[in-house]
């Protein structure tokens, strides 16, 4: 009789474990479907990102030759961020080029900051410029 009770308990545990696994998997699937973006949203996001990038690039081409370098750099940084923040919309080559450009811009900014710090440390340098 004890063996029969143990067998029933094992069977009950197995059934309970199967129910928990099925409910967990089913709940996860349903939660994923509910929170997933509609298929059309991805296309609109890519169209928007591509349009923004193309607009910024065209602005750069149409800009006056004597436009300040900081404005050009800001426009380039914006284009780079559009590409990097929308990885599903751009090719691996374009994302790699954008990341390289971002890294180079960061390295240049660090180099410029170090040069300014060195100038400010010079005792003969005008302090009001630091």
N, C-alpha and C positions, 0 to 999 in steps of 0.2 A: 504494500500500500504506500509506503514511503517513497518507493521508486516511482510510482505512478504520479504522486504529488510533485516530486522533483522534475519529472518529465514535463508535466503540465506547466510548471513554473518556467522551465527553460523555453518551452514553446511560447509562452506568454511574453517572455523577455525578447525573444527573437521577433515576434510580431510587433511588439512595441518599438523595437529598434528600427525595423523596416518602415513603420509608420512615421517615425521621427525623420528618417532619411528622406522619405518621399515628400513629406510636408516641407522640410527644409529646402530641398531641391526645387520643389514647385513654388514655394514662396520666393525663393531667390530669382527664379525665372520670371515670375509675375512682377516682382519689384523692378527687375531690369527692364522689362517691357514697358512698364508704366513710366519710368524715368528716362528712357531712351528718347533722343530727339527724333522727330519725324524725319523721314527720308528727305523731304523737300528742304528742310532747314539747312542741311549740310550744303546743298547746292546753292542756296541763297547766301550762305556765309562765304562760300568760296567766290561767288560772283561779286560780293561786296568787297572782299579782300583784294581780289584781282583788280577791280575797278579803282579802289583806293591806291593801290600800287601804281597802276597805269597813270592815274591823275597826278600823283606826286612826281613820277618820272617826267611826264609832259611839262609840269610846272618847272622842273629843273632845266629842261631843254629851252623853254620859253623865257627863262629868267635872263635879266640883263647880264652882260659879261662882267660888269663891275659889282655884282651882288656880293655882299659881305660873305666871307668864308663861313662864319658861324651859321648863317642862314642855310647855306649849302650843306653844312655838316648836319644841321638839325633835320633837314629834309631827307638826307641819306639815312640818318639814324631811324627816322620814321619808316622809311621803306624797309629797312632791315627788320624792324620790329613787326611790321605787317607780315613779312614772310615767316619769321620765326614763331609768331603767335598763331599762325594758321598752317601748321605743318601738313595737314591733309590736302591743302589746296595747291601746294607747290612741289616741284620735283626735288629729289634728293640732291641733285647738283645745285639747284637754286638755294636750298636750305643751307648746304655746305658753304656756298659762296657768301650767303648772308651772315653765317656764323663767323667766318673768317674776317669779313669786313667789321663785324662788331668787335671781335677780339683785337683787330688792328687799331680800331678807334679807341678802345679802352687802353691799349698799350701806349698810344700816342698821348692820350690824356694823362696817364701816369707819368710819362716822360716829361711832359710840359709842367706838371705840378712839381716834379722833382727839380726841374730847372729853376722854377720860380722860388722854390724853397731855398735853393742854393744862392740865388741872387739876394734874397732877403737876409740870409745869414752873413753876407758880406758887410763888414762894418762901414764901408764907403758907399753903400747903397742908400738911396733915399728911402727912409722908413715909410713915408706916406704912400708909397706905391705898393707896399706889402700889405 
